[in-house]
Every structure is written in C-alpha cells, then in structure tokens.
Amino acid sequence: MINEIFSHIHPIVVHFPIVIITLTAVYDLLYAIFRRKASPRGHWFWLLAFLSAWLAIGTGPGEDARGNTNIFHYHDTWATITTWLALIVTIFRFFFVMKRKELIQLWLVISCILSIVCAVGILTVGYIGGKMVYDQGIGVKMDGKYVNPPKHDSRQ
C-alpha cells in the first residue's frame, strides 16, 4: 500500500499548491481592498504556498510524460515559473515583515499583482496537467498497464 501511495504521490501533492496559492492570492487581494494594507499573516501563507509548489515539482513524474505528449514542456515551464514567483512573493513579503514596515500603496499593489499572476500561473499548470491526464492518458494505468505508456519504459 505504501508503494502504491508513493507511485501516485504527485497527483496527491499537486492539489495543495493549487488551493493554497489560489486562496492566498484571493485572501491578499480582498484584505488589501477592504483594509487598504497587507495581511499581517500573509507571509506565512506564501511560505506554505511556495513549499507546497516546490514539493509538487519535486514529485512530478516527468519521465512518464516525455515523448508521449506535446504539452509537457508547457506544464513543466509554467510550474517552474509559478514556483519561482511564489518564492519571490514570499521573500518580498518577509522582507517587509523583517524590516517591520507596512507595505506602502505602490508595494501593496505590486504584491497583489504578483499574487494574482502566481494564482493564474498555478491554475494554468493544473489545467495543462489535467489535459495531459484526462485527454492524453499520461500516467494512467488500466489493469496494471499504462494507457499511454512512456516511450522509454520497457515494463509494459
């Protein structure tokens, strides 16, 4: 059972950054709109968002997709960009917390824009990943055999 879980760890883990980044971006935006300042705990949410995105990238079974799909490189590129962007937002937010400064209006707007771009990025990653699984059968097994077997895999 443990081997089964670890063989499917990426599909389990990827939902966390999708939810955390999207909700954190919405939380930041709504907090900024209604309170006219940055959320005091937003930096912790962004740290969790970055760590979950990094974990999702680390568990990605890229070798199962290469050669079988023409959109894997988009998925991989968007995931990398979004994870770096989540790190930038995290560092940006922690910088202001460590300096004990309030985000001034310009920086608050920049922070919100980066948050929204990061949310759009993670939703794009999820959409492309879903297309690979549901439209192209990447990583899907039926009766113990891959529906769209990896080109380099001889385990059929």
SEDREN-985209 format. One record per atom (N, C-alpha, C): x, y, z. Coordinates in steps of 0.001 Angstrom, whole numbers, plus 524288, in hexadecimal, padded with zeros to 5 digits. Example, Ala and Ser with C-alpha at 12.3 -4.5 7.8 and 13.67 -1.06 7.14 Angstrom:
<pts>
833867E9C681E78
8300C7EE6C81E78
833907F31C81E78
832327F73681BA8
835667FBDC81BE4
832648001E81EBE
</pts>
This chain:
<pts>
8032C7FB5780000
800008000080000
8035E804F280000
8079D804E5802F7
80B198097380319
80D7380A667FDB6
80F0C806337FB09
81136806D27F5C5
80D29809177F20D
808548077E7F2B0
80419809857EF61
8035F80F5F7F044
80391811077F526
80308816967F665
8078C819A77F410
80C5B817B87F4D0
810DD81A967F2CC
8111B81A927ECDA
80EE6816A97EA5D
80ED1816AC7E4A8
80ADE81AA27E291
8076481C7B7E5EF
803798205E7E464
803FF8255F7E79C
80899826787E98D
8094882AEB7ED14
80870830297EA53
80A12830A67E57B
80963835A37E2BC
8039C8372A7E242
80033833A97E076
7FAAC835297E02E
7F850836797E586
7FA7F8344E7E9A9
7F89B8358D7EEEC
7FA8A83AF17F090
7FF7883C077EFAE
80203840D27F18C
80065845A27EE6B
7FF718450F7E956
7FE90849B47E608
7F9D284CEC7E78A
7F63184AA07EA26
7F18384D8A7EB92
7F28B851917EFD7
7F67C850AB7F309
7F7B5854607F730
7F97F859AE7F51C
7FD62859EB7F19A
7FEE285F1A7EFB4
7FA8B861CA7EC96
7F76C85EC67E9D3
7F3228612B7E6E2
7EF74863FC7EAA5
7EDF4861587EEC3
7EA52863A27F28D
7ECF0867F57F5B2
7F19A866F37F7BB
7F42986AB97FB2D
7F58286FBF7F844
7F7C886F507F3AA
7F93D874047F0BD
7F45D877177EF2A
7F05F874687ED44
7EB99877177EB9A
7E8F1879CF7F031
7E846877087F482
7E5B4879687F90B
7E8F787DC97FB73
7EE1587D1F7FB89
7F1738812E7FDB8
7F1478861D7FA60
7F135885797F546
7F0D288A057F1CC
7EBA088CD77F28E
7E769889E37F2E9
7E24588C3D7F3C6
7E21E88EDE7F922
7E43588C4A7FD11
7E47488E7E8025E
7E783893A18025B
7EC1F893A17FFE6
7EF47898667FF93
7EC5489CCB7FCDD
7E9E189B767F881
7E71089F6C7F579
7E2798A1B07F88D
7DF5589E567FADD
7DAD68A0307FDE3
7DC8D8A34A802B3
7E0A28A1838054D
7E29D8A44B809DD
7E47F8A9BB8083C
7E7408AA03803E5
7E9388AF0E801F8
7E4C18B2B58006A
7E0BD8B0927FE05
7DC518B3CB7FC5A
7D9478B5E78010E
7D81D8B280804C1
7D4C78B41E8091B
7D7A88B6C580D96
7DC958B56A80E5B
7DF828B7B6812B8
7E3888BBBB810FB
7E4908BBFB80BEF
7E8618BF99809AB
7EDEA8BEC180BC9
7EF088B9E680D33
7F4508B87A80EE1
7F50B8B2A580DFD
7F9D98B0E380EA6
7FB148AB5980DE2
7F95B8A83E812A9
7F7DA8A370811C1
7F64F8A01B8161E
7FB0C89F028198D
7FA6289F3C81EA7
7FEDB89E8682228
8010C898F88222C
7FDF38952382086
7FFD788FC182076
8008988D9981AF0
8000C890EF8171A
8006D88F30811B0
8059B88CB38104A
809C988E81812D1
80EF788C4E8119D
80F4A8868E81305
80C96884D98171F
80CAA87F4F81898
809A487C0B814A1
8055587E32812BA
8025F87B7780EAB
805AA87ADE809B6
8089887EFE80862
80BD887EB6803B0
8106187AEA8045C
8126F87A8A8090B
8168D876A980A06
814648712E8093B
80FC88702B80B51
80D3F86B1E80A97
80C0C86A28804CD
80A6B86E3880213
8094B86DBF7FC78
80E3486C487F96C
8128886EFD7FA87
8176486DC97F7D2
819318683D7F8FB
81922866B07FDF2
81AF28616C7FF67
8179985D327FCDD
8128285E067FCA1
80F2585A1A7FA2D
81010859D87F446
8111585E4E7F1CE
8123E85E577EC2D
8176D85B977EB1E
81B3785CA37EE68
8205585A247EDDA
81FD98543B7EE82
81CB6852817F24D
81BD684CEE7F329
8191284A7B7EE78
8156084D447EC3D
8129384B397E7A9
8164E84A847E30B
819BF84E477E239
81D9C84DC17DE02
82138849267DF19
822D8848A77E3F2
82675844707E561
8242F83F037E4CA
81F0B83E917E51F
81C9F839697E4A5
81A998384F7DF27
81B4083C077DBA3
8193F83B627D64F
81BF9837067D35C
818F2833657D13E
81B3482F0A7CE4B
81C238307D7C898
81F97834217C7AE
82099836097C269
8220F831D87BE8D
824AA82DCD7C06D
82650829A77BCDB
821AB826AD7BA95
81D32826C37BD2F
81889824227BB29
816068271B7B6A7
8174F82C167B621
814BE82F497B22F
81821830507AD71
81D2B8306E7AE16
8209D831D87A9BC
81FEC82E067A52F
81F1D830417A09E
81E6982D1379BF2
818CB82B8479AF9
8155C82C5179ED5
80FF082AB179E3F
80C2582F3179D8B
80DFF833E179E6F
80A928385C79E2B
80D8183D0279BE8
80AAF840447994A
80D16844F07971B
80C55849B379A9E
80A03848F379F44
8091084D677A2B9
80BEB84D057A7EF
80F01848E97A8B5
811C18485A7ADB3
8155584CF67AEBF
8181384EE47AABD
81BBD853327ABA0
818E0858227AD6D
81404858E47ABBB
810F585D587ADA8
80FB785CA37B376
80E1C857F77B4C8
80CDE856B57BA3C
811AC857827BDB0
81604855757BBFA
81AE3855DD7BEE9
81CBA85B8C7BF5E
81C8685E657BB18
81E37863DF7BB1B
81AC48673A7BE9C
815A5866A97BE17
8120B869AF7C15C
812BD868517C722
81396863567C84C
81462861BD7CDBF
8194B8643C7CFFC
81D748644C7CCF9
8225D866A77CEBE
821BE86C857CF82
81F7086F227CBBB
81EA2874CD7CC25
81B368761F7D0DA
81709873397D193
81371874407D5E5
8160E873567DB2B
8193986F497DB90
81BF986E3E7E077
81FDF872927E1A7
822C2874507DDBD
82660878B47DE88
8236A87DA57DFFF
81EF887E837DD8C
81BD98831A7DECC
819CF882D77E46D
8183287E347E61C
8167687D8B7EB8E
81AFB87EA77EF50
81FB487D147EDDA
8244487E497F11B
825418842B7F146
824C6886C17ECD7
8259888C6F7ECA1
8219488F3D7F011
81CB088DA67EFB7
818A58900F7F2FA
819D488F0E7F8C0
81B7C88A4F7F9FC
81CC7888F07FF65
8213A88C4A80172
8256C88CBA7FE6F
829E688FEC80010
8284A895A780085
82551897727FCCC
8236389CD17FCCB
8204D89DF3801C5
81CC389A678031C
8198489B24807C8
81CC989AD280CC6
820618970080D14
823A889679811BA
8274A89B2E81260
8290489D7080E13
82C658A20980E5C
829B48A66881162
824C08A7538101B
821EA8AB7D812C5
820B08AA188186C
81FE58A5168197D
81EF18A37981EED
823E78A42A82227
828628A29081FFA
82D4E8A2FE822D4
82EE88A8B1823A5
82DAC8ABFA81FF9
82EE48B19382075
82ADB8B466823DC
826D68B1638256A
822998B39682897
8202A8B86082605
81F708B7E1820F3
81D178BC2081DFA
817EE8BA4681BAB
814768BDDD81B5A
80F798BCE6818C7
810568BD6C812E5
80DBA8BA3380FF5
80E138BABA80A4B
80B718BFD4808AD
80E638C35780652
80C118C8318046E
808AE8C6F17FFB3
8055D8CA897FE27
801818C98B7FA15
803D78C73C7F516
8082C8C96C7F32D
80A858C76A7EE5D
80C458C1C87EF0C
80ED98C0967F364
810B78BB467F454
80C2B8B7907F55F
8080C8B98F7F7AD
803678B6607F893
800E68B4E27F35D
800A88B8977EFCB
7FE878B77A7EA95
801FD8B3827E7C2
8071D8B4457E804
80AC18B0967E589
80A258AB2A7E7DE
809BD8AADF7ED0E
8090A8A5DC7EFB0
804018A3317EDEC
7FFCC8A61C7ED7B
7FAD68A3DD7EBBE
7FB1F8A1FF7E614
7FDB98A50A7E2C9
7FE578A37A7DD49
8018089E747DCEE
805D189E277DFD3
808FC8995E7DFD5
805D8894B67E1DC
802AC895A57E5D6
7FF6E891737E803
7FB8D88F6B7E3FA
7F908892FE7E13A
7F5358916F7DD49
7F7E488E9C7D8BB
7FC608908E7D70D
7FF4E88DF77D2DA
800DD888787D48F
80274887F17D96D
803EA882C97DB7A
7FF2A87F247DB85
7FAA6881227DD08
7F5E387DF37DD07
7F46C87C4A7D77F
7F4CA87FE97D3C8
7F3B087E8E7CE53
7F79B87A737CC76
7FC8487B0C7CE09
80086877407CC90
7FF59871D27CE94
7FDE38715F7D383
7FCEC86C277D5C0
7F7F9869BE7D374
7F41E86CF87D23C
7EF6B86AE57CFB9
7F09E8690D7CA28
7F43486BBD7C789
7F5EC86A157C256
7F8CF864E27C2AD
7FC3A864627C68C
7FF0E85F707C75B
7FB2E85AFE7C82D
7F75585BE17CB85
7F362857E17CC8C
7F030856827C7C2
7EED485A727C4B3
7EBCE859807BFF2
7EEE0856257BC10
7F3CA8578B7BB36
7F705854917B787
7F7F384F077B98D
7F8F584E8F7BEAF
7F99B8495C7C0FE
7F4B4846157C053
7F02D8487E7C123
7EB40845B37C05D
7EA78843FD7BAC1
7EBF9847497B709
7EBA0845D07B181
7EF19841177B058
7F3C5841057B2AA
7F74283C8F7B1BE
7F4DC837857B3D5
7F276837C57B864
7F033833127BAC0
7EB1F8318A7B80E
7E7718352D7B7A8
7E236833D67B5D7
7E1AF8338B7AFEA
7E4C08369A7AD0E
7E462836727A75B
7E858832B57A4E9
7ECEE8323E7A75A
7F11F82F317A4F7
7F28782A477A806
7F049829857AC9E
7F129824C27AFA3
7F69B824447B1E8
7F953828957B2BF
7FE9F828637B4E4
7FE60826A97BA91
801348228A7BBDB
8016D820907C133
7FCC181D4E7C2D1
7F92081C517BF35
7F4688195B7C072
7F557813987BF46
7F3F1810457C307
7F47280A9A7C24B
7EF10808127C250
7EEAB803EF7BF3F
7E9EF800C27BF39
7EBB57FB1A7BF3E
7E9DC7F81A7C2E6
7EB7C7F2AB7C38F
7F1677F2387C419
7F3CA7F5EE7C6D1
7F9657F5D07C7DA
7FCD97F78F7C362
7FA8C7F92E7BF04
7FDA17FAF17BA8B
7FC42800977B949
800438037E7B7A8
7FF5F808F27B638
7FBDC8095F7B179
7F82B80CF07B1A1
7F4C780E0D7AD28
7F80B810787A8CB
7FB77814067AA43
7FF16816997A6A2
80487815AE7A8DF
806CD811247A7BD
80BB280FB17AA50
81042813597A909
81386814487ACF0
8183E817757ABEF
81B73814F67A78D
81D8C8182B7A41E
8207F8163F79F97
82555813297A120
827C0814A17A583
82C91812107A71D
82BB680D977AAF7
826C880C9B7AC6E
82591808B87B069
82511803567ADF2
827E17FF907AFF7
827997FA417ADEB
824AB7F6AE7B1A5
821E97F8D97B581
81F297F5BC7B974
819BB7F4067B7A6
8180F7F5647B319
812B07F44D7B165
8114D7EF057B32E
</pts>
